[in-house]
Amino acid sequence: MSSLNATLSCFCEGTRIATPQGFALVEDLCDGDLLATADGGTTTVRWLGRSTIDTPLAHPAKVNPIRISAGALGNERDLLLSPDHAVYLDGYLVNAGALVNGETIYQVAKMPESFTYYHIETDGHELILAEGLAAETYLPQHQEFAFDNDATRPAREIPEMDLPRISSARLLPNALRPARAA
């Protein structure tokens, strides 16, 4: 189980990820699978990390996913991401938690007793399509937690994309603020 104070950057189980053959559930991906990138290319899964969250022991604001409702940012279906997972908006990587507007994008208040996040590592820090929305792949940094399958993770350095990152709502330009429901 992951550390309770960790910074997580990942997809919830059930998220559809675009591949050259169509969508695949994140939990069904394997090392070597090809994924579609936001720029129309492909990339290869090098590792699929798994983190099980025990909600009674965790701090909800840190671990409960952010729900981006279908259509809120052009996504095809609801997308559930960890609060620190970034999506691509107009030249910025924006953490999902910074996009919360309380209506079309909100933090899920109640989760099952345990749930699983998945981390997709590729050769680089890239933009893939999750439910039709450009979202970052896993960027290994200063890890404060262990993955359920940590022993299988290859040790490698991956440089961060050369894009500005917005990690809090107060830094989000008005032009990027998601619209509230009509």
PyMOL CGO cylinders between C-alpha atoms (Angstrom):
from pymol import cmd
from pymol.cgo import CYLINDER

trace = [
    CYLINDER, 0.00, 0.00, 0.00, 1.19, 3.50, -0.79, 0.3, 1, 1, 1, 1, 1, 1,
    CYLINDER, 1.19, 3.50, -0.79, 2.39, 5.97, 1.79, 0.3, 1, 1, 1, 1, 1, 1,
    CYLINDER, 2.39, 5.97, 1.79, -0.45, 8.09, 3.11, 0.3, 1, 1, 1, 1, 1, 1,
    CYLINDER, -0.45, 8.09, 3.11, 1.30, 11.40, 2.48, 0.3, 1, 1, 1, 1, 1, 1,
    CYLINDER, 1.30, 11.40, 2.48, 2.52, 10.64, -1.03, 0.3, 1, 1, 1, 1, 1, 1,
    CYLINDER, 2.52, 10.64, -1.03, 2.13, 12.82, -4.05, 0.3, 1, 1, 1, 1, 1, 1,
    CYLINDER, 2.13, 12.82, -4.05, 0.42, 10.61, -6.60, 0.3, 1, 1, 1, 1, 1, 1,
    CYLINDER, 0.42, 10.61, -6.60, 0.24, 11.16, -10.32, 0.3, 1, 1, 1, 1, 1, 1,
    CYLINDER, 0.24, 11.16, -10.32, -1.91, 8.50, -11.87, 0.3, 1, 1, 1, 1, 1, 1,
    CYLINDER, -1.91, 8.50, -11.87, -5.07, 7.20, -13.51, 0.3, 1, 1, 1, 1, 1, 1,
    CYLINDER, -5.07, 7.20, -13.51, -7.96, 5.45, -11.74, 0.3, 1, 1, 1, 1, 1, 1,
    CYLINDER, -7.96, 5.45, -11.74, -8.85, 1.91, -12.63, 0.3, 1, 1, 1, 1, 1, 1,
    CYLINDER, -8.85, 1.91, -12.63, -11.29, 1.84, -15.56, 0.3, 1, 1, 1, 1, 1, 1,
    CYLINDER, -11.29, 1.84, -15.56, -9.71, 4.76, -17.44, 0.3, 1, 1, 1, 1, 1, 1,
    CYLINDER, -9.71, 4.76, -17.44, -9.66, 4.19, -21.19, 0.3, 1, 1, 1, 1, 1, 1,
    CYLINDER, -9.66, 4.19, -21.19, -6.28, 4.90, -22.81, 0.3, 1, 1, 1, 1, 1, 1,
    CYLINDER, -6.28, 4.90, -22.81, -6.00, 5.39, -26.59, 0.3, 1, 1, 1, 1, 1, 1,
    CYLINDER, -6.00, 5.39, -26.59, -3.96, 2.83, -28.52, 0.3, 1, 1, 1, 1, 1, 1,
    CYLINDER, -3.96, 2.83, -28.52, -3.48, 2.52, -32.29, 0.3, 1, 1, 1, 1, 1, 1,
    CYLINDER, -3.48, 2.52, -32.29, -6.21, -0.17, -32.22, 0.3, 1, 1, 1, 1, 1, 1,
    CYLINDER, -6.21, -0.17, -32.22, -8.71, 1.81, -30.12, 0.3, 1, 1, 1, 1, 1, 1,
    CYLINDER, -8.71, 1.81, -30.12, -9.14, 2.23, -26.39, 0.3, 1, 1, 1, 1, 1, 1,
    CYLINDER, -9.14, 2.23, -26.39, -7.76, -0.12, -23.73, 0.3, 1, 1, 1, 1, 1, 1,
    CYLINDER, -7.76, -0.12, -23.73, -8.45, -0.04, -20.01, 0.3, 1, 1, 1, 1, 1, 1,
    CYLINDER, -8.45, -0.04, -20.01, -5.42, 1.22, -18.10, 0.3, 1, 1, 1, 1, 1, 1,
    CYLINDER, -5.42, 1.22, -18.10, -5.36, -1.86, -15.89, 0.3, 1, 1, 1, 1, 1, 1,
    CYLINDER, -5.36, -1.86, -15.89, -5.15, -4.12, -18.97, 0.3, 1, 1, 1, 1, 1, 1,
    CYLINDER, -5.15, -4.12, -18.97, -2.02, -2.46, -20.39, 0.3, 1, 1, 1, 1, 1, 1,
    CYLINDER, -2.02, -2.46, -20.39, 1.24, -4.41, -20.43, 0.3, 1, 1, 1, 1, 1, 1,
    CYLINDER, 1.24, -4.41, -20.43, 4.89, -3.60, -20.94, 0.3, 1, 1, 1, 1, 1, 1,
    CYLINDER, 4.89, -3.60, -20.94, 5.50, -3.27, -24.68, 0.3, 1, 1, 1, 1, 1, 1,
    CYLINDER, 5.50, -3.27, -24.68, 1.97, -2.12, -25.57, 0.3, 1, 1, 1, 1, 1, 1,
    CYLINDER, 1.97, -2.12, -25.57, 1.74, 0.79, -28.00, 0.3, 1, 1, 1, 1, 1, 1,
    CYLINDER, 1.74, 0.79, -28.00, -0.22, 3.89, -26.98, 0.3, 1, 1, 1, 1, 1, 1,
    CYLINDER, -0.22, 3.89, -26.98, -1.46, 6.77, -29.10, 0.3, 1, 1, 1, 1, 1, 1,
    CYLINDER, -1.46, 6.77, -29.10, 0.12, 10.11, -28.24, 0.3, 1, 1, 1, 1, 1, 1,
    CYLINDER, 0.12, 10.11, -28.24, -1.63, 13.47, -28.30, 0.3, 1, 1, 1, 1, 1, 1,
    CYLINDER, -1.63, 13.47, -28.30, 0.51, 14.59, -31.26, 0.3, 1, 1, 1, 1, 1, 1,
    CYLINDER, 0.51, 14.59, -31.26, -0.67, 11.68, -33.42, 0.3, 1, 1, 1, 1, 1, 1,
    CYLINDER, -0.67, 11.68, -33.42, 2.32, 9.41, -32.86, 0.3, 1, 1, 1, 1, 1, 1,
    CYLINDER, 2.32, 9.41, -32.86, 2.81, 6.36, -30.70, 0.3, 1, 1, 1, 1, 1, 1,
    CYLINDER, 2.81, 6.36, -30.70, 4.80, 5.48, -27.61, 0.3, 1, 1, 1, 1, 1, 1,
    CYLINDER, 4.80, 5.48, -27.61, 5.54, 2.23, -25.82, 0.3, 1, 1, 1, 1, 1, 1,
    CYLINDER, 5.54, 2.23, -25.82, 4.55, 1.25, -22.28, 0.3, 1, 1, 1, 1, 1, 1,
    CYLINDER, 4.55, 1.25, -22.28, 7.78, 0.46, -20.42, 0.3, 1, 1, 1, 1, 1, 1,
    CYLINDER, 7.78, 0.46, -20.42, 6.20, -0.12, -17.02, 0.3, 1, 1, 1, 1, 1, 1,
    CYLINDER, 6.20, -0.12, -17.02, 2.71, -0.08, -15.53, 0.3, 1, 1, 1, 1, 1, 1,
    CYLINDER, 2.71, -0.08, -15.53, 2.84, 0.88, -11.88, 0.3, 1, 1, 1, 1, 1, 1,
    CYLINDER, 2.84, 0.88, -11.88, 0.09, 0.05, -9.43, 0.3, 1, 1, 1, 1, 1, 1,
    CYLINDER, 0.09, 0.05, -9.43, -0.74, 1.79, -6.14, 0.3, 1, 1, 1, 1, 1, 1,
    CYLINDER, -0.74, 1.79, -6.14, -3.51, 0.49, -3.90, 0.3, 1, 1, 1, 1, 1, 1,
    CYLINDER, -3.51, 0.49, -3.90, -4.99, 3.15, -1.63, 0.3, 1, 1, 1, 1, 1, 1,
    CYLINDER, -4.99, 3.15, -1.63, -6.56, 2.13, 1.68, 0.3, 1, 1, 1, 1, 1, 1,
    CYLINDER, -6.56, 2.13, 1.68, -9.00, 5.01, 2.13, 0.3, 1, 1, 1, 1, 1, 1,
    CYLINDER, -9.00, 5.01, 2.13, -9.67, 4.68, 5.89, 0.3, 1, 1, 1, 1, 1, 1,
    CYLINDER, -9.67, 4.68, 5.89, -5.97, 5.39, 6.49, 0.3, 1, 1, 1, 1, 1, 1,
    CYLINDER, -5.97, 5.39, 6.49, -5.45, 8.05, 3.81, 0.3, 1, 1, 1, 1, 1, 1,
    CYLINDER, -5.45, 8.05, 3.81, -6.00, 11.80, 3.69, 0.3, 1, 1, 1, 1, 1, 1,
    CYLINDER, -6.00, 11.80, 3.69, -8.87, 12.29, 1.18, 0.3, 1, 1, 1, 1, 1, 1,
    CYLINDER, -8.87, 12.29, 1.18, -7.59, 15.63, -0.15, 0.3, 1, 1, 1, 1, 1, 1,
    CYLINDER, -7.59, 15.63, -0.15, -4.30, 13.99, -1.13, 0.3, 1, 1, 1, 1, 1, 1,
    CYLINDER, -4.30, 13.99, -1.13, -5.56, 10.71, -2.55, 0.3, 1, 1, 1, 1, 1, 1,
    CYLINDER, -5.56, 10.71, -2.55, -9.20, 10.95, -3.63, 0.3, 1, 1, 1, 1, 1, 1,
    CYLINDER, -9.20, 10.95, -3.63, -9.42, 11.36, -7.39, 0.3, 1, 1, 1, 1, 1, 1,
    CYLINDER, -9.42, 11.36, -7.39, -10.52, 14.42, -9.30, 0.3, 1, 1, 1, 1, 1, 1,
    CYLINDER, -10.52, 14.42, -9.30, -13.47, 13.72, -11.61, 0.3, 1, 1, 1, 1, 1, 1,
    CYLINDER, -13.47, 13.72, -11.61, -13.36, 15.64, -14.88, 0.3, 1, 1, 1, 1, 1, 1,
    CYLINDER, -13.36, 15.64, -14.88, -16.92, 15.21, -16.14, 0.3, 1, 1, 1, 1, 1, 1,
    CYLINDER, -16.92, 15.21, -16.14, -17.45, 14.17, -19.75, 0.3, 1, 1, 1, 1, 1, 1,
    CYLINDER, -17.45, 14.17, -19.75, -17.10, 17.20, -22.02, 0.3, 1, 1, 1, 1, 1, 1,
    CYLINDER, -17.10, 17.20, -22.02, -15.69, 19.54, -19.35, 0.3, 1, 1, 1, 1, 1, 1,
    CYLINDER, -15.69, 19.54, -19.35, -12.35, 19.73, -21.17, 0.3, 1, 1, 1, 1, 1, 1,
    CYLINDER, -12.35, 19.73, -21.17, -13.30, 17.95, -24.38, 0.3, 1, 1, 1, 1, 1, 1,
    CYLINDER, -13.30, 17.95, -24.38, -12.96, 14.50, -22.83, 0.3, 1, 1, 1, 1, 1, 1,
    CYLINDER, -12.96, 14.50, -22.83, -15.33, 11.84, -24.15, 0.3, 1, 1, 1, 1, 1, 1,
    CYLINDER, -15.33, 11.84, -24.15, -16.22, 10.25, -20.79, 0.3, 1, 1, 1, 1, 1, 1,
    CYLINDER, -16.22, 10.25, -20.79, -15.69, 11.07, -17.14, 0.3, 1, 1, 1, 1, 1, 1,
    CYLINDER, -15.69, 11.07, -17.14, -11.98, 10.94, -16.35, 0.3, 1, 1, 1, 1, 1, 1,
    CYLINDER, -11.98, 10.94, -16.35, -10.71, 10.21, -12.83, 0.3, 1, 1, 1, 1, 1, 1,
    CYLINDER, -10.71, 10.21, -12.83, -7.15, 11.27, -12.05, 0.3, 1, 1, 1, 1, 1, 1,
    CYLINDER, -7.15, 11.27, -12.05, -5.14, 11.74, -8.90, 0.3, 1, 1, 1, 1, 1, 1,
    CYLINDER, -5.14, 11.74, -8.90, -5.05, 15.41, -7.82, 0.3, 1, 1, 1, 1, 1, 1,
    CYLINDER, -5.05, 15.41, -7.82, -1.43, 15.87, -8.96, 0.3, 1, 1, 1, 1, 1, 1,
    CYLINDER, -1.43, 15.87, -8.96, -1.84, 14.24, -12.38, 0.3, 1, 1, 1, 1, 1, 1,
    CYLINDER, -1.84, 14.24, -12.38, -1.55, 16.85, -15.13, 0.3, 1, 1, 1, 1, 1, 1,
    CYLINDER, -1.55, 16.85, -15.13, -3.56, 17.27, -18.31, 0.3, 1, 1, 1, 1, 1, 1,
    CYLINDER, -3.56, 17.27, -18.31, -2.48, 19.40, -21.25, 0.3, 1, 1, 1, 1, 1, 1,
    CYLINDER, -2.48, 19.40, -21.25, -4.34, 22.68, -21.78, 0.3, 1, 1, 1, 1, 1, 1,
    CYLINDER, -4.34, 22.68, -21.78, -3.23, 25.39, -24.22, 0.3, 1, 1, 1, 1, 1, 1,
    CYLINDER, -3.23, 25.39, -24.22, 0.50, 24.87, -23.76, 0.3, 1, 1, 1, 1, 1, 1,
    CYLINDER, 0.50, 24.87, -23.76, 0.42, 24.10, -20.03, 0.3, 1, 1, 1, 1, 1, 1,
    CYLINDER, 0.42, 24.10, -20.03, 0.53, 20.98, -17.90, 0.3, 1, 1, 1, 1, 1, 1,
    CYLINDER, 0.53, 20.98, -17.90, -2.22, 21.60, -15.36, 0.3, 1, 1, 1, 1, 1, 1,
    CYLINDER, -2.22, 21.60, -15.36, -2.63, 19.38, -12.31, 0.3, 1, 1, 1, 1, 1, 1,
    CYLINDER, -2.63, 19.38, -12.31, -6.18, 18.04, -12.08, 0.3, 1, 1, 1, 1, 1, 1,
    CYLINDER, -6.18, 18.04, -12.08, -6.56, 19.46, -8.56, 0.3, 1, 1, 1, 1, 1, 1,
    CYLINDER, -6.56, 19.46, -8.56, -5.97, 22.98, -9.91, 0.3, 1, 1, 1, 1, 1, 1,
    CYLINDER, -5.97, 22.98, -9.91, -8.95, 22.63, -12.26, 0.3, 1, 1, 1, 1, 1, 1,
    CYLINDER, -8.95, 22.63, -12.26, -11.62, 21.93, -9.64, 0.3, 1, 1, 1, 1, 1, 1,
    CYLINDER, -11.62, 21.93, -9.64, -14.63, 24.20, -10.14, 0.3, 1, 1, 1, 1, 1, 1,
    CYLINDER, -14.63, 24.20, -10.14, -17.07, 22.29, -7.92, 0.3, 1, 1, 1, 1, 1, 1,
    CYLINDER, -17.07, 22.29, -7.92, -19.44, 21.40, -10.75, 0.3, 1, 1, 1, 1, 1, 1,
    CYLINDER, -19.44, 21.40, -10.75, -17.93, 19.88, -13.90, 0.3, 1, 1, 1, 1, 1, 1,
    CYLINDER, -17.93, 19.88, -13.90, -14.61, 19.13, -12.19, 0.3, 1, 1, 1, 1, 1, 1,
    CYLINDER, -14.61, 19.13, -12.19, -14.58, 18.08, -8.54, 0.3, 1, 1, 1, 1, 1, 1,
    CYLINDER, -14.58, 18.08, -8.54, -12.81, 15.87, -6.03, 0.3, 1, 1, 1, 1, 1, 1,
    CYLINDER, -12.81, 15.87, -6.03, -14.67, 12.64, -5.36, 0.3, 1, 1, 1, 1, 1, 1,
    CYLINDER, -14.67, 12.64, -5.36, -15.75, 12.84, -1.71, 0.3, 1, 1, 1, 1, 1, 1,
    CYLINDER, -15.75, 12.84, -1.71, -16.30, 9.16, -0.94, 0.3, 1, 1, 1, 1, 1, 1,
    CYLINDER, -16.30, 9.16, -0.94, -14.28, 6.29, -2.33, 0.3, 1, 1, 1, 1, 1, 1,
    CYLINDER, -14.28, 6.29, -2.33, -14.48, 2.53, -1.69, 0.3, 1, 1, 1, 1, 1, 1,
    CYLINDER, -14.48, 2.53, -1.69, -12.47, 1.15, 1.22, 0.3, 1, 1, 1, 1, 1, 1,
    CYLINDER, -12.47, 1.15, 1.22, -9.63, 0.60, -1.22, 0.3, 1, 1, 1, 1, 1, 1,
    CYLINDER, -9.63, 0.60, -1.22, -9.03, 1.54, -4.83, 0.3, 1, 1, 1, 1, 1, 1,
    CYLINDER, -9.03, 1.54, -4.83, -6.16, 1.35, -7.30, 0.3, 1, 1, 1, 1, 1, 1,
    CYLINDER, -6.16, 1.35, -7.30, -4.26, 3.98, -9.23, 0.3, 1, 1, 1, 1, 1, 1,
    CYLINDER, -4.26, 3.98, -9.23, -2.18, 3.09, -12.30, 0.3, 1, 1, 1, 1, 1, 1,
    CYLINDER, -2.18, 3.09, -12.30, 0.98, 4.83, -13.49, 0.3, 1, 1, 1, 1, 1, 1,
    CYLINDER, 0.98, 4.83, -13.49, 2.03, 4.52, -17.14, 0.3, 1, 1, 1, 1, 1, 1,
    CYLINDER, 2.03, 4.52, -17.14, 5.76, 4.91, -17.70, 0.3, 1, 1, 1, 1, 1, 1,
    CYLINDER, 5.76, 4.91, -17.70, 7.09, 5.30, -21.25, 0.3, 1, 1, 1, 1, 1, 1,
    CYLINDER, 7.09, 5.30, -21.25, 10.57, 6.15, -22.56, 0.3, 1, 1, 1, 1, 1, 1,
    CYLINDER, 10.57, 6.15, -22.56, 9.87, 9.84, -22.05, 0.3, 1, 1, 1, 1, 1, 1,
    CYLINDER, 9.87, 9.84, -22.05, 7.51, 12.17, -20.21, 0.3, 1, 1, 1, 1, 1, 1,
    CYLINDER, 7.51, 12.17, -20.21, 4.79, 12.29, -22.87, 0.3, 1, 1, 1, 1, 1, 1,
    CYLINDER, 4.79, 12.29, -22.87, 1.18, 13.21, -23.56, 0.3, 1, 1, 1, 1, 1, 1,
    CYLINDER, 1.18, 13.21, -23.56, -1.15, 10.29, -24.16, 0.3, 1, 1, 1, 1, 1, 1,
    CYLINDER, -1.15, 10.29, -24.16, -4.93, 10.28, -24.57, 0.3, 1, 1, 1, 1, 1, 1,
    CYLINDER, -4.93, 10.28, -24.57, -7.05, 9.28, -21.58, 0.3, 1, 1, 1, 1, 1, 1,
    CYLINDER, -7.05, 9.28, -21.58, -10.78, 9.32, -22.34, 0.3, 1, 1, 1, 1, 1, 1,
    CYLINDER, -10.78, 9.32, -22.34, -9.83, 11.54, -25.30, 0.3, 1, 1, 1, 1, 1, 1,
    CYLINDER, -9.83, 11.54, -25.30, -8.00, 14.15, -23.19, 0.3, 1, 1, 1, 1, 1, 1,
    CYLINDER, -8.00, 14.15, -23.19, -4.23, 14.72, -23.39, 0.3, 1, 1, 1, 1, 1, 1,
    CYLINDER, -4.23, 14.72, -23.39, -2.68, 13.65, -20.07, 0.3, 1, 1, 1, 1, 1, 1,
    CYLINDER, -2.68, 13.65, -20.07, 0.90, 13.13, -18.96, 0.3, 1, 1, 1, 1, 1, 1,
    CYLINDER, 0.90, 13.13, -18.96, 2.63, 9.80, -18.59, 0.3, 1, 1, 1, 1, 1, 1,
    CYLINDER, 2.63, 9.80, -18.59, 4.34, 8.93, -15.33, 0.3, 1, 1, 1, 1, 1, 1,
    CYLINDER, 4.34, 8.93, -15.33, 7.35, 11.04, -14.41, 0.3, 1, 1, 1, 1, 1, 1,
    CYLINDER, 7.35, 11.04, -14.41, 9.55, 9.36, -11.82, 0.3, 1, 1, 1, 1, 1, 1,
    CYLINDER, 9.55, 9.36, -11.82, 10.79, 11.96, -9.39, 0.3, 1, 1, 1, 1, 1, 1,
    CYLINDER, 10.79, 11.96, -9.39, 11.44, 11.95, -5.67, 0.3, 1, 1, 1, 1, 1, 1,
    CYLINDER, 11.44, 11.95, -5.67, 9.20, 9.04, -4.73, 0.3, 1, 1, 1, 1, 1, 1,
    CYLINDER, 9.20, 9.04, -4.73, 7.78, 9.17, -1.24, 0.3, 1, 1, 1, 1, 1, 1,
    CYLINDER, 7.78, 9.17, -1.24, 5.85, 5.95, -1.60, 0.3, 1, 1, 1, 1, 1, 1,
    CYLINDER, 5.85, 5.95, -1.60, 6.24, 2.43, -2.87, 0.3, 1, 1, 1, 1, 1, 1,
    CYLINDER, 6.24, 2.43, -2.87, 4.22, 0.90, -5.66, 0.3, 1, 1, 1, 1, 1, 1,
    CYLINDER, 4.22, 0.90, -5.66, 2.48, -2.41, -5.14, 0.3, 1, 1, 1, 1, 1, 1,
    CYLINDER, 2.48, -2.41, -5.14, 4.78, -3.73, -7.89, 0.3, 1, 1, 1, 1, 1, 1,
    CYLINDER, 4.78, -3.73, -7.89, 7.85, -1.58, -7.11, 0.3, 1, 1, 1, 1, 1, 1,
    CYLINDER, 7.85, -1.58, -7.11, 10.26, -4.49, -7.58, 0.3, 1, 1, 1, 1, 1, 1,
    CYLINDER, 10.26, -4.49, -7.58, 9.39, -4.62, -11.29, 0.3, 1, 1, 1, 1, 1, 1,
    CYLINDER, 9.39, -4.62, -11.29, 10.06, -0.92, -11.94, 0.3, 1, 1, 1, 1, 1, 1,
    CYLINDER, 10.06, -0.92, -11.94, 13.12, -0.27, -14.09, 0.3, 1, 1, 1, 1, 1, 1,
    CYLINDER, 13.12, -0.27, -14.09, 15.49, 2.39, -12.78, 0.3, 1, 1, 1, 1, 1, 1,
    CYLINDER, 15.49, 2.39, -12.78, 15.71, 5.18, -15.33, 0.3, 1, 1, 1, 1, 1, 1,
    CYLINDER, 15.71, 5.18, -15.33, 15.91, 8.93, -15.55, 0.3, 1, 1, 1, 1, 1, 1,
    CYLINDER, 15.91, 8.93, -15.55, 13.16, 10.61, -17.54, 0.3, 1, 1, 1, 1, 1, 1,
    CYLINDER, 13.16, 10.61, -17.54, 13.38, 14.35, -18.11, 0.3, 1, 1, 1, 1, 1, 1,
    CYLINDER, 13.38, 14.35, -18.11, 10.23, 16.38, -17.61, 0.3, 1, 1, 1, 1, 1, 1,
    CYLINDER, 10.23, 16.38, -17.61, 8.53, 17.87, -20.69, 0.3, 1, 1, 1, 1, 1, 1,
    CYLINDER, 8.53, 17.87, -20.69, 9.55, 21.42, -21.43, 0.3, 1, 1, 1, 1, 1, 1,
    CYLINDER, 9.55, 21.42, -21.43, 6.11, 22.81, -20.61, 0.3, 1, 1, 1, 1, 1, 1,
    CYLINDER, 6.11, 22.81, -20.61, 5.12, 25.11, -17.76, 0.3, 1, 1, 1, 1, 1, 1,
    CYLINDER, 5.12, 25.11, -17.76, 3.20, 23.32, -14.98, 0.3, 1, 1, 1, 1, 1, 1,
    CYLINDER, 3.20, 23.32, -14.98, 0.33, 24.81, -13.02, 0.3, 1, 1, 1, 1, 1, 1,
    CYLINDER, 0.33, 24.81, -13.02, -0.11, 23.00, -9.73, 0.3, 1, 1, 1, 1, 1, 1,
    CYLINDER, -0.11, 23.00, -9.73, -2.64, 25.16, -7.88, 0.3, 1, 1, 1, 1, 1, 1,
    CYLINDER, -2.64, 25.16, -7.88, -5.89, 26.93, -8.75, 0.3, 1, 1, 1, 1, 1, 1,
    CYLINDER, -5.89, 26.93, -8.75, -4.58, 30.33, -7.71, 0.3, 1, 1, 1, 1, 1, 1,
    CYLINDER, -4.58, 30.33, -7.71, -1.95, 30.12, -10.50, 0.3, 1, 1, 1, 1, 1, 1,
    CYLINDER, -1.95, 30.12, -10.50, -4.46, 29.13, -13.18, 0.3, 1, 1, 1, 1, 1, 1,
    CYLINDER, -4.46, 29.13, -13.18, -5.05, 31.89, -15.77, 0.3, 1, 1, 1, 1, 1, 1,
    CYLINDER, -5.05, 31.89, -15.77, -8.72, 32.81, -16.22, 0.3, 1, 1, 1, 1, 1, 1,
    CYLINDER, -8.72, 32.81, -16.22, -8.55, 31.70, -19.86, 0.3, 1, 1, 1, 1, 1, 1,
    CYLINDER, -8.55, 31.70, -19.86, -7.82, 28.14, -18.71, 0.3, 1, 1, 1, 1, 1, 1,
    CYLINDER, -7.82, 28.14, -18.71, -10.48, 27.95, -16.00, 0.3, 1, 1, 1, 1, 1, 1,
    CYLINDER, -10.48, 27.95, -16.00, -13.04, 25.27, -16.90, 0.3, 1, 1, 1, 1, 1, 1,
    CYLINDER, -13.04, 25.27, -16.90, -16.60, 26.43, -17.39, 0.3, 1, 1, 1, 1, 1, 1,
    CYLINDER, -16.60, 26.43, -17.39, -19.21, 25.56, -14.81, 0.3, 1, 1, 1, 1, 1, 1,
    CYLINDER, -19.21, 25.56, -14.81, -22.28, 23.59, -15.83, 0.3, 1, 1, 1, 1, 1, 1,
    CYLINDER, -22.28, 23.59, -15.83, -24.92, 25.65, -17.60, 0.3, 1, 1, 1, 1, 1, 1,
]
cmd.load_cgo(trace, "trace")
